[in-house]
Amino acid sequence: MNVYLFGNPVEFLGDDIVSSSIHEILTVVRDPVDDLMSRLIELGFSPTAQGSALLYAVSLFVVRYVHHMDEDIDQQTAIRLSQAEVVSHPAISRFLAKQAGETIDRRVKNEG
């Protein structure tokens, strides 16, 4: 079974070593990600630039992945659900919409 990550098939999750390595990486960084995001939010962090949006999206993905795995959801489904939750998160959705709008504006200005 293929998992699609951001529209691209992720066939390599069928490999036990790759699958367990991905799981280990994501679960090991869960607590530091929680600490980092808690502190950033205390400081008024808002994902408005590309770097901060990426940091927020990766952090949210890690948190949601570990949550789903703790609920005994299989890894492929946990990845799919986590991806969907990241993309549909209001802060990430606003950032993506803003980026898309700016890209369209630039193209219209360049063609005009």
DSSP file (Angstrom, degrees, kcal/mol; ACC not computed):
  #  RESIDUE AA STRUCTURE BP1 BP2  ACC     N-H-->O    O-->H-N    N-H-->O    O-->H-N    TCO  KAPPA ALPHA  PHI   PSI    X-CA   Y-CA   Z-CA
    1    1 A M              0   0    0      0, 0.0     2,-0.3     0, 0.0    12,-0.1   0.000 360.0 360.0 360.0 131.6    0.0    0.0    0.0
    2    2 A N        -     0   0    0     11,-0.1     2,-0.4    10,-0.0     9,-0.1  -0.705 360.0-148.6 -92.0 142.7    1.4    3.4   -0.9
    3    3 A V  E     -A   10   0A   0      7,-0.6     7,-3.7    -2,-0.3     2,-0.6  -0.911  12.7-141.3-104.2 137.5    1.1    6.4    1.3
    4    4 A Y  E     -A    9   0A   0     -2,-0.4     2,-0.6     5,-0.3     3,-0.1  -0.896  15.7-171.1-103.0 119.2    0.8    9.8   -0.4
    5    5 A L  E >  S-A    8   0A   0      3,-2.9     3,-1.6    -2,-0.6    75,-0.1  -0.945  77.4 -19.1-111.7 114.6    2.7   12.5    1.3
    6    6 A F  T 3  S-     0   0    0     -2,-0.6    -1,-0.2     1,-0.3    -2,-0.0   0.879 130.8 -50.3  52.6  42.3    2.0   16.0   -0.2
    7    7 A G  T 3  S+     0   0    0      1,-0.2    -1,-0.3    -3,-0.1    -3,-0.0   0.359 118.5 106.1  86.0  -5.4    0.6   14.3   -3.4
    8    8 A N  E <  S-A    5   0A   0     -3,-1.6    -3,-2.9     2,-0.0    -1,-0.2  -0.890  74.7-111.2-111.9 138.2    3.6   12.0   -3.9
    9    9 A P  E     -A    4   0A   0      0, 0.0     2,-0.6     0, 0.0    -5,-0.3  -0.394  19.4-156.5 -67.1 140.3    3.6    8.3   -3.3
   10   10 A V  E >   +A    3   0A   0     -7,-3.7     3,-1.1     1,-0.2    -7,-0.6  -0.706  26.1 161.4-115.7  76.8    5.8    7.2   -0.4
   11   11 A E  G >   +     0   0    0     -2,-0.6     3,-1.7     1,-0.2    -1,-0.2   0.771  60.8  74.9 -68.5 -26.8    6.5    3.6   -1.3
   12   12 A F  G >  S+     0   0    0      1,-0.3     3,-1.7     2,-0.2     7,-0.3   0.569  71.4  83.6 -70.4  -7.4    9.5    3.2    0.9
   13   13 A L  G <  S+     0   0    0     -3,-1.1    -1,-0.3     1,-0.3    -2,-0.1   0.684  78.0  71.4 -67.4 -14.7    7.4    3.0    4.1
   14   14 A G  G <  S+     0   0    0     -3,-1.7     2,-0.5    -4,-0.1    -1,-0.3   0.656  78.0  91.9 -72.4 -15.0    7.0   -0.7    3.2
   15   15 A D  S <> S-     0   0    0     -3,-1.7     4,-2.9     1,-0.1     5,-0.2  -0.711  73.7-145.6 -82.5 124.9   10.6   -1.1    4.2
   16   16 A D  H  > S+     0   0    0     -2,-0.5     4,-2.6     1,-0.2     5,-0.2   0.864  96.9  49.6 -60.5 -39.6   10.9   -2.1    7.9
   17   17 A I  H  > S+     0   0    0      2,-0.2     4,-2.2     1,-0.2    -1,-0.2   0.930 114.4  44.4 -67.3 -45.0   14.1   -0.2    8.5
   18   18 A V  H  > S+     0   0    0     -6,-0.2     4,-2.7     2,-0.2     5,-0.2   0.941 114.9  49.4 -63.0 -47.0   12.9    3.0    6.9
   19   19 A S  H  X S+     0   0    0     -4,-2.9     4,-2.2    -7,-0.3    -2,-0.2   0.924 113.9  44.0 -60.1 -47.2    9.5    2.7    8.7
   20   20 A S  H  X S+     0   0    0     -4,-2.6     4,-2.6    -5,-0.2    -1,-0.2   0.855 112.7  52.9 -69.9 -32.9   11.1    2.2   12.1
   21   21 A S  H  X S+     0   0    0     -4,-2.2     4,-2.7    -5,-0.2    -2,-0.2   0.924 109.9  47.8 -66.8 -43.6   13.7    4.9   11.6
   22   22 A I  H  X S+     0   0    0     -4,-2.7     4,-2.5     1,-0.2     5,-0.2   0.934 113.4  48.7 -60.5 -45.6   11.0    7.4   10.6
   23   23 A H  H  X S+     0   0    0     -4,-2.2     4,-2.4    -5,-0.2     5,-0.2   0.925 112.2  48.2 -61.0 -45.2    9.0    6.4   13.7
   24   24 A E  H  X S+     0   0    0     -4,-2.6     4,-2.4     2,-0.2     5,-0.2   0.927 111.6  49.5 -63.0 -45.4   12.0    6.7   16.0
   25   25 A I  H  X S+     0   0    0     -4,-2.7     4,-1.6     1,-0.2    -1,-0.2   0.941 114.2  44.9 -59.2 -48.2   13.0   10.1   14.7
   26   26 A L  H  < S+     0   0    0     -4,-2.5     4,-0.4     1,-0.2    -1,-0.2   0.873 115.7  45.7 -67.9 -37.1    9.5   11.5   15.1
   27   27 A T  H >< S+     0   0    0     -4,-2.4     3,-0.6    -5,-0.2     4,-0.5   0.849 109.6  54.8 -76.1 -31.8    8.9   10.1   18.5
   28   28 A V  H 3< S+     0   0    0     -4,-2.4     3,-0.3    -5,-0.2    -2,-0.2   0.865 110.4  45.4 -68.1 -35.6   12.3   11.1   19.9
   29   29 A V  T 3X S+     0   0    0     -4,-1.6     4,-2.5    -5,-0.2     5,-0.2   0.509  87.6  94.5 -87.1  -3.0   11.8   14.8   18.9
   30   30 A R  H <> S+     0   0    0     -3,-0.6     4,-2.3    -4,-0.4    -1,-0.2   0.928  86.5  42.9 -55.7 -52.6    8.2   14.9   20.3
   31   31 A D  H  > S+     0   0    0     -4,-0.5     4,-2.5    -3,-0.3    -1,-0.2   0.928 115.2  47.7 -66.3 -45.8    9.1   16.3   23.7
   32   32 A P  H  > S+     0   0    0      0, 0.0     4,-2.7     0, 0.0    -1,-0.2   0.891 111.7  52.1 -61.1 -36.2   11.7   18.9   22.5
   33   33 A V  H  X S+     0   0    0     -4,-2.5     4,-2.8     2,-0.2     5,-0.3   0.918 109.2  50.0 -63.7 -43.2    9.2   20.0   19.9
   34   34 A D  H  X S+     0   0    0     -4,-2.3     4,-2.5    -5,-0.2     5,-0.2   0.935 112.4  46.9 -59.2 -47.1    6.5   20.5   22.6
   35   35 A D  H  X S+     0   0    0     -4,-2.5     4,-2.1     2,-0.2    -2,-0.2   0.928 114.1  47.8 -61.3 -46.0    8.9   22.5   24.8
   36   36 A L  H  X S+     0   0    0     -4,-2.7     4,-2.7     1,-0.2    -2,-0.2   0.943 114.0  45.1 -61.5 -50.0   10.0   24.7   21.8
   37   37 A M  H  X S+     0   0    0     -4,-2.8     4,-2.5     1,-0.2     5,-0.2   0.882 110.9  53.9 -66.6 -37.3    6.5   25.4   20.6
   38   38 A S  H  X S+     0   0    0     -4,-2.5     4,-2.0    -5,-0.3    -1,-0.2   0.934 112.6  44.3 -60.1 -44.9    5.2   26.1   24.1
   39   39 A R  H  X S+     0   0    0     -4,-2.1     4,-1.7    -5,-0.2    -2,-0.2   0.919 112.6  50.8 -66.9 -43.8    8.0   28.6   24.6
   40   40 A L  H  <>S+     0   0    0     -4,-2.7     5,-2.8     1,-0.2    -1,-0.2   0.901 110.2  49.8 -61.5 -40.2    7.5   30.2   21.2
   41   41 A I  H ><5S+     0   0    0     -4,-2.5     3,-1.6     1,-0.2    -1,-0.2   0.892 107.1  54.9 -66.4 -38.8    3.8   30.6   21.8
   42   42 A E  H 3<5S+     0   0    0     -4,-2.0    -1,-0.2     1,-0.3    -2,-0.2   0.857 107.2  51.9 -58.5 -34.3    4.5   32.2   25.2
   43   43 A L  T 3<5S-     0   0    0     -4,-1.7    -1,-0.3    -5,-0.1    -2,-0.2   0.403 127.5-100.4 -84.8   2.7    6.7   34.7   23.3
   44   44 A G  T < 5 -     0   0    0     -3,-1.6    -3,-0.2     1,-0.2    -2,-0.1   0.713  56.1-179.1  88.1  21.8    3.9   35.5   20.8
   45   45 A F      < +     0   0    0     -5,-2.8    -1,-0.2    -6,-0.1    -5,-0.0  -0.241   5.8 177.8 -56.5 138.1    5.1   33.3   18.0
   46   46 A S        -     0   0    0     45,-0.0     2,-1.8     3,-0.0     3,-0.3  -0.963  33.7-124.5-144.2 127.8    3.0   33.4   14.8
   47   47 A P        +     0   0    0      0, 0.0    48,-0.1     0, 0.0    -2,-0.0  -0.500  61.5 131.9 -74.6  86.0    3.8   31.5   11.6
   48   48 A T        +     0   0    0     -2,-1.8     2,-0.2    46,-0.0    -3,-0.0   0.674  56.3  56.1-110.2 -23.8    3.8   34.4    9.2
   49   49 A A  S  > S-     0   0    0     -3,-0.3     4,-2.6     1,-0.1     5,-0.3  -0.653  93.0-104.3-106.0 166.7    7.0   34.0    7.3
   50   50 A Q  H  > S+     0   0    0     -2,-0.2     4,-2.2     1,-0.2     5,-0.2   0.906 118.4  47.3 -58.5 -45.2    8.1   30.9    5.3
   51   51 A G  H  > S+     0   0    0      1,-0.2     4,-2.4     2,-0.2    -1,-0.2   0.920 114.3  45.4 -64.7 -44.4   10.6   29.7    7.9
   52   52 A S  H  > S+     0   0    0      2,-0.2     4,-2.4     1,-0.2    -1,-0.2   0.865 112.7  51.5 -69.5 -34.4    8.3   30.1   10.9
   53   53 A A  H  X S+     0   0    0     -4,-2.6     4,-2.7     2,-0.2    -1,-0.2   0.896 110.4  49.1 -66.8 -39.5    5.4   28.4    9.0
   54   54 A L  H  X S+     0   0    0     -4,-2.2     4,-2.8    -5,-0.3     5,-0.3   0.929 111.2  49.4 -64.7 -45.0    7.7   25.5    8.1
   55   55 A L  H  X S+     0   0    0     -4,-2.4     4,-2.4     1,-0.2    -2,-0.2   0.925 113.9  46.1 -58.9 -45.3    8.8   25.2   11.8
   56   56 A Y  H  X S+     0   0    0     -4,-2.4     4,-2.8     2,-0.2    -2,-0.2   0.921 113.1  49.0 -64.7 -44.3    5.2   25.3   12.9
   57   57 A A  H  X S+     0   0    0     -4,-2.7     4,-2.5     2,-0.2    -2,-0.2   0.917 113.2  46.1 -63.5 -44.5    4.1   22.8   10.3
   58   58 A V  H  X S+     0   0    0     -4,-2.8     4,-2.4     2,-0.2    -1,-0.2   0.922 113.9  49.3 -64.3 -43.4    6.9   20.3   11.1
   59   59 A S  H  X S+     0   0    0     -4,-2.4     4,-2.4    -5,-0.3    -2,-0.2   0.926 112.3  47.4 -62.0 -45.2    6.2   20.7   14.8
   60   60 A L  H  X S+     0   0    0     -4,-2.8     4,-2.7     1,-0.2     5,-0.3   0.900 110.3  53.2 -63.4 -40.6    2.5   20.1   14.3
   61   61 A F  H  X S+     0   0    0     -4,-2.5     4,-2.7    -5,-0.2    -2,-0.2   0.932 110.0  48.0 -59.4 -46.6    3.2   17.1   12.1
   62   62 A V  H  X S+     0   0    0     -4,-2.4     4,-2.4     2,-0.2     5,-0.2   0.943 113.2  47.3 -59.7 -49.5    5.4   15.5   14.8
   63   63 A V  H  X S+     0   0    0     -4,-2.4     4,-2.1     1,-0.2    -2,-0.2   0.924 115.8  43.9 -60.8 -46.2    2.9   16.1   17.6
   64   64 A R  H  X S+     0   0    0     -4,-2.7     4,-2.6     2,-0.2    -1,-0.2   0.882 111.7  53.7 -69.0 -38.4   -0.1   14.7   15.6
   65   65 A Y  H  X S+     0   0    0     -4,-2.7     4,-2.6    -5,-0.3     5,-0.2   0.953 111.4  45.0 -59.6 -50.5    1.9   11.7   14.3
   66   66 A V  H  X S+     0   0    0     -4,-2.4     4,-2.5     1,-0.2    -1,-0.2   0.902 111.8  53.7 -62.8 -40.4    2.9   10.7   17.8
   67   67 A H  H  X S+     0   0    0     -4,-2.1     4,-1.0    -5,-0.2    -1,-0.2   0.941 111.1  45.1 -57.4 -49.0   -0.7   11.2   19.0
   68   68 A H  H  <>S+     0   0    0     -4,-2.6     5,-1.9     1,-0.2     3,-0.4   0.892 112.2  51.0 -65.7 -39.1   -2.1    9.0   16.3
   69   69 A M  H ><5S+     0   0    0     -4,-2.6     3,-1.8     1,-0.2    -1,-0.2   0.883 105.6  56.3 -65.8 -36.2    0.6    6.3   16.9
   70   70 A D  H 3<5S+     0   0    0     -4,-2.5    -1,-0.2     1,-0.3    -2,-0.2   0.760 101.8  57.8 -64.4 -23.6   -0.3    6.4   20.6
   71   71 A E  T 3<5S-     0   0    0     -4,-1.0    -1,-0.3    -3,-0.4    -2,-0.2   0.262 121.9-110.4 -88.3  11.8   -3.8    5.6   19.6
   72   72 A D  T < 5 +     0   0    0     -3,-1.8     2,-0.3     1,-0.2    -3,-0.2   0.798  65.1 153.7  62.9  32.0   -2.6    2.5   17.9
   73   73 A I      < -     0   0    0     -5,-1.9    -1,-0.2     1,-0.1    -2,-0.1  -0.714  52.8-100.9 -84.9 141.8   -3.3    3.8   14.4
   74   74 A D     >  -     0   0    0     -2,-0.3     4,-2.6     1,-0.1     5,-0.2  -0.237  31.9-111.6 -64.1 155.8   -1.1    2.2   11.8
   75   75 A Q  H  > S+     0   0    0      1,-0.2     4,-2.4     2,-0.2     5,-0.2   0.877 113.6  52.1 -59.9 -43.8    1.9    4.3   10.6
   76   76 A Q  H  > S+     0   0    0      1,-0.2     4,-2.1     2,-0.2    -1,-0.2   0.915 113.6  44.1 -62.0 -42.2    0.7    4.9    7.1
   77   77 A T  H  > S+     0   0    0      2,-0.2     4,-3.0     1,-0.2     5,-0.3   0.887 110.8  55.4 -68.5 -38.8   -2.7    6.2    8.4
   78   78 A A  H  X S+     0   0    0     -4,-2.6     4,-2.3     1,-0.2    -2,-0.2   0.896 109.0  47.8 -60.4 -40.2   -1.0    8.2   11.1
   79   79 A I  H  X S+     0   0    0     -4,-2.4     4,-2.5     2,-0.2    -2,-0.2   0.932 112.9  48.0 -66.3 -45.7    1.1   10.0    8.5
   80   80 A R  H  X S+     0   0    0     -4,-2.1     4,-2.3    -5,-0.2    -2,-0.2   0.935 114.3  45.9 -60.4 -47.2   -1.9   10.7    6.3
   81   81 A L  H  X S+     0   0    0     -4,-3.0     4,-2.4     1,-0.2    -1,-0.2   0.912 112.7  50.2 -63.6 -42.8   -3.9   12.0    9.1
   82   82 A S  H  X S+     0   0    0     -4,-2.3     4,-2.1    -5,-0.3    -1,-0.2   0.909 110.3  50.1 -63.0 -42.4   -1.0   14.2   10.4
   83   83 A Q  H  X S+     0   0    0     -4,-2.5     4,-2.4     1,-0.2     5,-0.2   0.929 111.3  48.7 -61.0 -45.4   -0.5   15.6    7.0
   84   84 A A  H  X S+     0   0    0     -4,-2.3     4,-2.0     1,-0.2    -2,-0.2   0.890 110.8  50.8 -63.3 -39.1   -4.2   16.5    6.6
   85   85 A E  H  X S+     0   0    0     -4,-2.4     4,-0.6     2,-0.2    -1,-0.2   0.867 110.2  49.7 -68.1 -35.7   -4.2   18.1   10.0
   86   86 A V  H >< S+     0   0    0     -4,-2.1     3,-1.0     2,-0.2     6,-0.2   0.961 113.2  44.8 -65.2 -51.0   -1.2   20.2    9.2
   87   87 A V  H 3< S+     0   0    0     -4,-2.4    -2,-0.2     1,-0.3    -1,-0.2   0.833 116.5  46.4 -65.1 -32.7   -2.6   21.5    5.9
   88   88 A S  H 3< S+     0   0    0     -4,-2.0    -1,-0.3    -5,-0.2    -2,-0.2   0.503  82.1 117.2 -90.7  -2.6   -6.0   22.2    7.4
   89   89 A H  S <X S-     0   0    0     -3,-1.0     4,-3.3    -4,-0.6     5,-0.3  -0.443  72.6-125.6 -64.0 135.7   -4.7   24.0   10.5
   90   90 A P  H  > S+     0   0    0      0, 0.0     4,-2.5     0, 0.0     5,-0.2   0.871 107.2  48.2 -53.8 -43.2   -5.9   27.6   10.4
   91   91 A A  H  > S+     0   0    0      2,-0.2     4,-1.8     1,-0.2     5,-0.1   0.905 116.6  42.5 -66.8 -39.9   -2.5   29.2   10.8
   92   92 A I  H  > S+     0   0    0     -6,-0.2     4,-2.9    -3,-0.2     5,-0.2   0.904 113.4  52.5 -72.6 -41.5   -1.0   27.0    8.0
   93   93 A S  H  X S+     0   0    0     -4,-3.3     4,-2.6     1,-0.2     5,-0.2   0.919 110.1  48.7 -59.7 -44.0   -4.0   27.4    5.8
   94   94 A R  H  X S+     0   0    0     -4,-2.5     4,-2.5    -5,-0.3    -1,-0.2   0.922 112.4  48.5 -61.5 -44.1   -3.8   31.2    6.1
   95   95 A F  H  X S+     0   0    0     -4,-1.8     4,-2.6     2,-0.2    -2,-0.2   0.936 112.8  47.2 -62.6 -46.4   -0.1   31.1    5.3
   96   96 A L  H  X S+     0   0    0     -4,-2.9     4,-2.5     1,-0.2    -1,-0.2   0.900 112.7  49.5 -62.9 -40.4   -0.6   28.9    2.3
   97   97 A A  H  X S+     0   0    0     -4,-2.6     4,-2.6    -5,-0.2    -1,-0.2   0.909 111.3  49.5 -64.5 -41.4   -3.4   31.0    1.0
   98   98 A K  H  X S+     0   0    0     -4,-2.5     4,-2.5     2,-0.2    -2,-0.2   0.920 111.6  48.6 -63.3 -43.7   -1.3   34.2    1.5
   99   99 A Q  H  X S+     0   0    0     -4,-2.6     4,-2.2     2,-0.2    -2,-0.2   0.913 111.9  49.1 -62.6 -43.3    1.6   32.6   -0.4
  100  100 A A  H  X S+     0   0    0     -4,-2.5     4,-2.4     1,-0.2    -2,-0.2   0.921 111.7  49.4 -63.2 -43.5   -0.7   31.5   -3.2
  101  101 A G  H  X S+     0   0    0     -4,-2.6     4,-2.6     1,-0.2    -2,-0.2   0.908 111.1  48.9 -61.9 -42.9   -2.2   35.0   -3.5
  102  102 A E  H  X S+     0   0    0     -4,-2.5     4,-2.3     2,-0.2    -1,-0.2   0.879 110.6  51.2 -65.3 -37.6    1.2   36.6   -3.6
  103  103 A T  H  X S+     0   0    0     -4,-2.2     4,-2.2     2,-0.2    -2,-0.2   0.921 111.5  47.1 -65.0 -43.8    2.4   34.2   -6.3
  104  104 A I  H  X S+     0   0    0     -4,-2.4     4,-2.6     2,-0.2     5,-0.2   0.930 111.3  51.7 -63.7 -45.0   -0.7   34.9   -8.4
  105  105 A D  H  X S+     0   0    0     -4,-2.6     4,-2.5     1,-0.2    -2,-0.2   0.912 109.9  49.3 -57.7 -44.3   -0.2   38.7   -7.9
  106  106 A R  H  X S+     0   0    0     -4,-2.3     4,-2.3     1,-0.2    -1,-0.2   0.912 112.1  48.0 -62.9 -42.1    3.4   38.5   -9.0
  107  107 A R  H  X S+     0   0    0     -4,-2.2     4,-1.9     2,-0.2    -2,-0.2   0.896 111.7  49.4 -67.2 -39.5    2.5   36.5  -12.1
  108  108 A V  H  X S+     0   0    0     -4,-2.6     4,-1.4     1,-0.2    -1,-0.2   0.925 112.9  47.4 -64.7 -43.2   -0.3   38.9  -13.1
  109  109 A K  H  < S+     0   0    0     -4,-2.5    -2,-0.2     1,-0.2    -1,-0.2   0.877 112.3  49.9 -65.4 -37.8    2.1   41.9  -12.6
  110  110 A N  H  < S+     0   0    0     -4,-2.3    -1,-0.2     1,-0.2    -2,-0.2   0.823 113.6  45.1 -71.6 -30.7    4.8   40.2  -14.6
  111  111 A E  H  <        0   0    0     -4,-1.9    -1,-0.2     1,-0.2    -2,-0.2   0.712 360.0 360.0 -82.9 -20.6    2.4   39.4  -17.5
  112  112 A G     <        0   0    0     -4,-1.4    -1,-0.2    -5,-0.2    -2,-0.2   0.459 360.0 360.0 -86.2 360.0    0.8   42.8  -17.5
